[in-house]
Amino acid sequence: MAGKTGTKTIAQNKKAYHDYFVEETLEAGIELVGTEVKSLRQGRANLKDSWCSVVGGEMLMNGCHISQYDFGNIFNKDPMRVRRLLLHKREIMRLYGLVKQQGYALIPLSLYFKGSRVKVQLGLCKGKKLYDKRADMAARAVKRDIERALKEQNR
């Protein structure tokens, strides 16, 4: 049985790149029920204020909103429920150590289909200060101006 191998993005957390320095990314599976998968196929998810935590040796994703499936009736789950992420135990322990010791945060960056499975891209992030955000905005503005000038020069 050959499955699809392409990826299709469902939701991205653009605010994470604004609020954090993403130092490392990794891929994790997510434990879902059938109606949540159907809702994700319709593209109805929001990662804006989500984060991950380690509780009892398990990685949990909090604050992720997956809208209820329209035709799911009694099988629908709470849209804001805590969902378990699927990682190896050693990966969970390594990330837990970094979060506790060095002040990192685990932030979901994107939710996507990889073949028929739903995956979450996690970022190991450090928080940005206000001056860091201003510096990033200034650098983007300068880059945009340079590209605009080069485009006009090539005409």
Secondary structure, DSSP 4 states (H G I P E B T S, - for coil): -PPP--EEEEEE-HHHHHHEEEEEEEEEEE---HHHHHHHHTT-EE-TT-EEEEETTEEEEES-EEPPPTT-GGG---TT--EEEE--HHHHHHHHHHHHHH--EEEEEEEEEETTEEEEEEEEEEEPPHHHHHHHHHHHHHHHHHHHHHHHHT-
